[in-house]
């Protein structure tokens, strides 16, 4: 092994070949999220316009932010001057940021539509999905999953403090 490879292994916990594979998987996840969020956002906007008769600005802002987060990860992964380790770290940060985004916007959208906050969001499936696709060392996976899981109560707190949405203890 070269010195650079040993340094990478020491800092990431993954061998250089695993980091290269992780980068390719980040690319896959980024594109899946981009297409999924693009189609999901388009569907939500059409649904809001046709069924509800209005498109709340939150839906537009949420759609733009979701797509921009995913575009950012796609562009970061495509830049070959950025190391595999940096791309992996950015993808893990993306997971946490995207979970926070979901933890705020899904309850907010549901509250606008129904007057209530859902018990579940897409945070949990994303926490499960991400490490199945993008490999990272166990400790890093655990830390990322815990940080992502904490976005749900944090998102509800943000909604309560900033928008005055009343939450019961069961939510």
Order of alpha helices (4+ residues) and beta strands (2+ residues): alpha-alpha-alpha-alpha-alpha-alpha
